[in-house]
Amino acid sequence: MLTYPDIDPIALTLGPLRVHWYGLMYLIGFILAWWLGRWRAHRPESGWTAEMVDDLIFYGVLGVIVGGRLGYMLFYGFDRILDNPLNLFKVWEGGMSFHGGLIGVIVTIWLFARRHDRHFFQVSDFLAPLVPPGLLAGRIGNFINGELWGHRTELPWGVRLPCERFPRQCLDQPPDSLLSPAVHASQLYEAALEGLALFVILWIFSSRPRPTMAVSGLFLLGYGVFRFLVEFVREPDAHIGYLAFGWLTMGQLLSLPMVVGGGLLLVLAYRPRAT
């Protein structure tokens, strides 16, 4: 079994300013998307310029932050909005949703496509392979923050957590216990699947010309399937629990439309064309 290294979530303190690792991971994700996008734009057949990539990433940053926060509060923290609507803006307390961020990015893609006179899926197909490195960085940020742990496990790569910092994982342990039983590091599973594996799949797939919608469809399908599977070993949010059947989580419910939508886009992309 492994022991959690108990990393300080605060990476740097500059006077009254505290820089969190989680925020730095978002920054790293945006920088990687910008760099990869510019690299792809340099290909003669890309049809993109460096300036267009700069513009697209700026739009994407707004979509991720605004959509991610709104989505989290609506999907996972709506009771907090009812208690105090100002909680919606307390981003320093944490809480971002991938599915909300995705909706935000879809809106910004539409705005970008209108401004640059491009088809929506031309933009989304270019952007999709740039997203997974940011997902990988974000999940590492979740691990450092010590959030989104999985169920208990006897597997050798299970992680034992310090009870002082993670009392929820030690509720049924003796009062003098220092470490919890081993749990799945589901954040790292997601980093490996939604981040690394999905990036490799999309980068290789999109390195050759594909029909419009195909890359976007593969992104939605791949993320939806990976997220749905990891949710089986990830603890549901304590204030929500399981939605149905004793296993269906909010994450799985929100991932199902992605699986269906991604599969539909792939079918439409590769449907026979009339000649």
C-alpha positions as CSV (number, residue, x, y, z in Angstrom):
1,M,0.0,0.0,0.0
2,L,1.1,3.6,-0.6
3,T,0.9,6.5,1.8
4,Y,-0.4,9.9,0.7
5,P,2.5,12.4,0.7
6,D,0.3,15.1,2.2
7,I,1.4,18.0,0.0
8,D,0.6,21.5,1.1
9,P,-2.2,22.8,-1.3
10,I,-0.6,26.2,-1.2
11,A,2.4,26.3,-3.6
12,L,3.6,29.8,-2.8
13,T,2.9,32.6,-0.4
14,L,3.7,36.2,-1.4
15,G,2.6,38.4,1.5
16,P,-1.2,38.2,1.7
17,L,-1.3,36.4,-1.6
18,R,-1.5,32.6,-1.5
19,V,-1.0,30.7,-4.8
20,H,-2.6,27.3,-4.7
21,W,-1.3,24.3,-6.7
22,Y,-4.8,23.8,-8.1
23,G,-4.8,27.2,-9.7
24,L,-1.3,26.6,-11.1
25,M,-2.5,23.4,-12.7
26,Y,-5.2,25.3,-14.5
27,L,-2.6,27.8,-15.7
28,I,-0.4,24.9,-16.9
29,G,-3.3,23.4,-18.7
30,F,-4.0,26.7,-20.6
31,I,-0.4,27.1,-21.4
32,L,-0.1,23.6,-22.8
33,A,-3.3,24.1,-24.9
34,W,-1.9,27.4,-26.3
35,W,1.5,25.8,-27.1
36,L,0.0,22.7,-28.8
37,G,-2.4,24.9,-30.7
38,R,0.3,27.1,-32.0
39,W,2.4,24.1,-33.0
40,R,-0.6,22.7,-34.9
41,A,-1.3,26.1,-36.5
42,H,2.2,26.1,-38.0
43,R,1.3,23.2,-40.3
44,P,0.8,24.6,-43.9
45,E,-2.5,22.9,-44.3
46,S,-3.9,23.8,-40.9
47,G,-5.8,26.9,-42.0
48,W,-5.0,28.5,-38.6
49,T,-2.8,31.3,-37.6
50,A,-1.0,31.9,-34.3
51,E,-3.2,34.9,-33.6
52,M,-6.3,32.8,-34.1
53,V,-5.0,30.3,-31.6
54,D,-4.3,33.1,-29.1
55,D,-7.9,34.3,-29.5
56,L,-9.4,30.8,-29.2
57,I,-7.5,30.0,-26.0
58,F,-8.6,33.3,-24.5
59,Y,-12.2,32.5,-25.3
60,G,-11.6,29.0,-23.9
61,V,-10.2,30.3,-20.6
62,L,-13.4,32.3,-20.1
63,G,-15.6,29.4,-20.9
64,V,-13.8,27.0,-18.6
65,I,-13.7,29.3,-15.6
66,V,-17.3,30.8,-15.9
67,G,-18.9,27.5,-17.1
68,G,-16.9,25.4,-14.6
69,R,-18.0,27.4,-11.7
70,L,-21.6,27.8,-12.7
71,G,-21.8,24.1,-13.5
72,Y,-20.4,23.1,-10.2
73,M,-22.8,25.2,-8.2
74,L,-25.8,24.1,-10.3
75,F,-25.0,20.4,-10.4
76,Y,-23.3,19.9,-7.1
77,G,-24.0,22.9,-4.9
78,F,-27.4,24.3,-5.7
79,D,-28.3,24.2,-2.0
80,R,-25.5,26.7,-1.3
81,I,-27.0,29.1,-3.9
82,L,-30.3,28.9,-2.2
83,D,-28.6,29.6,1.2
84,N,-26.8,32.6,-0.2
85,P,-26.6,33.5,-3.9
86,L,-23.2,35.2,-3.3
87,N,-21.7,31.7,-2.8
88,L,-21.8,31.5,-6.6
89,F,-18.9,33.9,-6.8
90,K,-16.7,32.5,-3.9
91,V,-14.4,30.7,-6.3
92,W,-11.6,30.8,-3.6
93,E,-13.6,28.2,-1.7
94,G,-13.1,25.7,-4.6
95,G,-15.6,23.9,-6.8
96,M,-15.3,23.5,-10.5
97,S,-17.2,21.1,-12.8
98,F,-15.8,19.6,-16.0
99,H,-19.3,19.3,-17.5
100,G,-20.1,22.9,-16.7
101,G,-16.8,24.0,-18.2
102,L,-17.6,22.0,-21.3
103,I,-20.9,23.9,-21.7
104,G,-19.0,27.1,-21.2
105,V,-16.4,26.2,-23.9
106,I,-19.2,25.2,-26.3
107,V,-20.7,28.7,-25.9
108,T,-17.3,30.3,-26.5
109,I,-16.6,28.1,-29.5
110,W,-19.9,29.3,-31.0
111,L,-18.9,32.9,-30.3
112,F,-15.4,32.4,-31.7
113,A,-16.7,30.7,-34.8
114,R,-19.2,33.5,-35.5
115,R,-16.5,36.1,-35.1
116,H,-14.0,34.3,-37.5
117,D,-16.7,33.1,-39.9
118,R,-16.0,29.4,-39.3
119,H,-18.1,26.4,-38.9
120,F,-18.6,25.4,-35.2
121,F,-17.1,21.9,-35.7
122,Q,-14.1,23.2,-37.6
123,V,-13.2,25.0,-34.4
124,S,-14.2,22.3,-32.0
125,D,-12.2,19.7,-34.0
126,F,-9.1,21.9,-33.7
127,L,-9.6,22.5,-30.0
128,A,-10.5,19.0,-28.8
129,P,-7.0,17.5,-28.9
130,L,-5.7,20.5,-26.9
131,V,-7.9,19.9,-23.9
132,P,-6.8,16.6,-22.3
133,P,-3.4,17.9,-21.1
134,G,-5.3,20.4,-19.1
135,L,-7.6,17.7,-17.7
136,L,-4.5,15.7,-16.6
137,A,-3.1,18.8,-14.8
138,G,-6.4,19.5,-13.2
139,R,-6.7,16.0,-11.8
140,I,-3.2,16.2,-10.4
141,G,-4.4,19.4,-8.7
142,N,-7.3,17.4,-7.2
143,F,-4.8,14.9,-5.9
144,I,-2.7,17.6,-4.3
145,N,-5.8,19.2,-2.8
146,G,-6.8,15.8,-1.4
147,E,-10.2,15.7,-2.9
148,L,-12.3,13.2,-5.0
149,W,-11.0,10.1,-3.3
150,G,-12.3,6.6,-4.3
151,H,-13.7,3.7,-2.4
152,R,-11.6,1.5,-0.1
153,T,-9.4,-1.1,-1.8
154,E,-7.1,-4.0,-1.1
155,L,-5.1,-3.4,-4.3
156,P,-1.4,-2.8,-3.8
157,W,-1.6,0.7,-5.3
158,G,-4.3,1.9,-2.8
159,V,-3.4,5.0,-0.9
160,R,-3.6,5.4,2.9
161,L,-4.5,8.9,4.1
162,P,-3.5,10.8,7.3
163,C,-6.6,10.8,9.5
164,E,-5.8,14.3,10.9
165,R,-6.4,15.8,7.4
166,F,-9.0,13.3,6.1
167,P,-11.3,12.4,9.0
168,R,-14.1,11.3,6.7
169,Q,-11.9,8.3,5.5
170,C,-11.2,7.4,9.2
171,L,-14.7,7.5,10.6
172,D,-14.9,3.8,11.6
173,Q,-11.3,3.6,12.7
174,P,-10.0,3.6,16.3
175,P,-9.6,7.1,17.7
176,D,-5.8,6.8,17.8
177,S,-5.5,5.8,14.1
178,L,-2.9,7.8,12.2
179,L,-3.8,6.5,8.7
180,S,-7.0,5.5,6.9
181,P,-7.6,2.2,5.2
182,A,-6.3,2.3,1.6
183,V,-8.5,4.0,-1.0
184,H,-8.5,4.3,-4.7
185,A,-6.6,7.5,-5.9
186,S,-9.4,8.1,-8.4
187,Q,-8.0,11.5,-9.3
188,L,-4.9,9.8,-10.7
189,Y,-7.0,7.2,-12.6
190,E,-8.8,10.1,-14.2
191,A,-5.5,11.9,-14.9
192,A,-4.3,8.8,-16.7
193,L,-7.4,8.1,-18.7
194,E,-9.1,11.5,-19.3
195,G,-5.8,13.2,-19.5
196,L,-2.9,11.1,-20.9
197,A,-4.7,8.3,-22.7
198,L,-7.3,10.6,-24.3
199,F,-4.6,13.0,-25.4
200,V,-2.6,10.3,-27.1
201,I,-5.8,8.9,-28.8
202,L,-7.0,12.3,-30.1
203,W,-3.5,13.6,-31.1
204,I,-2.8,10.5,-33.2
205,F,-6.4,10.4,-34.6
206,S,-6.3,14.1,-35.5
207,S,-2.8,14.0,-37.0
208,R,-4.4,13.0,-40.3
209,P,-7.3,14.7,-42.1
210,R,-10.7,13.5,-40.7
211,P,-14.3,14.3,-41.6
212,T,-15.8,17.3,-39.8
213,M,-17.2,16.4,-36.4
214,A,-15.1,13.2,-36.1
215,V,-12.5,14.6,-33.7
216,S,-15.1,16.3,-31.6
217,G,-17.2,13.2,-31.5
218,L,-14.2,11.0,-30.4
219,F,-13.4,13.5,-27.6
220,L,-16.9,13.4,-26.2
221,L,-17.2,9.7,-26.5
222,G,-13.7,9.0,-25.0
223,Y,-14.1,11.4,-22.1
224,G,-17.7,10.2,-21.4
225,V,-16.6,6.5,-21.3
226,F,-13.5,7.1,-19.2
227,R,-15.3,9.3,-16.7
228,F,-18.3,6.8,-16.4
229,L,-15.9,3.9,-15.7
230,V,-13.8,5.8,-13.0
231,E,-17.0,6.8,-11.2
232,F,-17.5,3.2,-10.2
233,V,-14.5,3.4,-7.9
234,R,-14.9,7.1,-6.9
235,E,-16.8,8.1,-3.8
236,P,-19.9,10.2,-4.7
237,D,-20.2,13.7,-3.3
238,A,-21.2,13.3,0.3
239,H,-24.1,15.8,0.1
240,I,-25.5,14.1,-3.1
241,G,-24.7,10.4,-2.8
242,Y,-25.9,7.9,-5.3
243,L,-28.8,9.0,-7.6
244,A,-30.2,5.6,-8.4
245,F,-29.6,1.8,-8.3
246,G,-27.1,2.1,-5.5
247,W,-24.3,3.0,-7.9
248,L,-25.4,5.8,-10.4
249,T,-23.5,9.0,-9.6
250,M,-24.0,12.6,-10.8
251,G,-20.8,12.3,-12.8
252,Q,-22.1,9.3,-14.6
253,L,-25.5,10.9,-15.3
254,L,-23.7,14.0,-16.8
255,S,-21.4,11.8,-18.8
256,L,-24.1,9.8,-20.5
257,P,-25.1,12.6,-22.9
258,M,-21.5,12.9,-23.8
259,V,-21.2,9.2,-24.8
260,V,-24.5,9.4,-26.8
261,G,-23.6,12.8,-28.4
262,G,-20.0,11.7,-29.2
263,G,-21.2,8.5,-30.8
264,L,-23.8,10.4,-32.8
265,L,-21.2,12.9,-34.1
266,L,-19.0,10.0,-35.2
267,V,-21.8,8.3,-37.0
268,L,-22.7,11.6,-38.8
269,A,-19.1,12.3,-39.6
270,Y,-18.6,8.9,-41.3
271,R,-22.1,8.5,-42.8
272,P,-22.1,7.7,-46.5
273,R,-22.4,10.9,-48.7
274,A,-24.8,11.0,-51.6
275,T,-23.0,11.2,-54.9
